[in-house]
């Protein structure tokens, strides 16, 4: 009987040890899971998921317009391919023009660059990102002459193609109101018989 009692006592001890170990293992497992999820939550909080800025979106959309993946909204023709936008002096499209100059600058100081395309005849097409679209504005070489980085530009009016025959000239500045280009006059000079 003593042997039986010792055997039963040993069995109870073994069962209690096993149950204690599994309880500790579960506690360790749950604490590891909790700390793991806390670490994961901390990692998510520390790795800020940032969305692209408006300036970055604008550059991406300019590139898409240049590669004809998206349309631009032309002030005269509505939504068209950028290659179909026309320079005003000789009515040549961007796609037909063999040589063009390009510049990227923030003309209106809003933190989002505009994309300027200039033809060999010095006509300009200005691209502007606004409200998820690219808008295009066309200017001939007389109405927009020598565009500056702050959006100011000179203009002149004449019956000929030469600025030396100008009857009127001045300095204006391009600003934007939503999707509209707004031309602000800074000064104007009138000449009696040319310059």
Secondary structure, DSSP 8 states (H G I E B T S, - for coil): -HHHHHHHHHHHHHHHHHHHHHHHHHHHHHHHHHHHHHHHHHHHHHS------HHHHHHHHHHHHHTTSS-EEETTTEEE-GGG-B-TTT--BTTT-S-EEEEEE-SSSSSS-EEEEEETT--EEEEEEETTEEEEEEE-TTTSBS--TTSEEEEEE-SSS-GGG-SEEEEEEEEEETTEEEEEEEEEEE-SS--
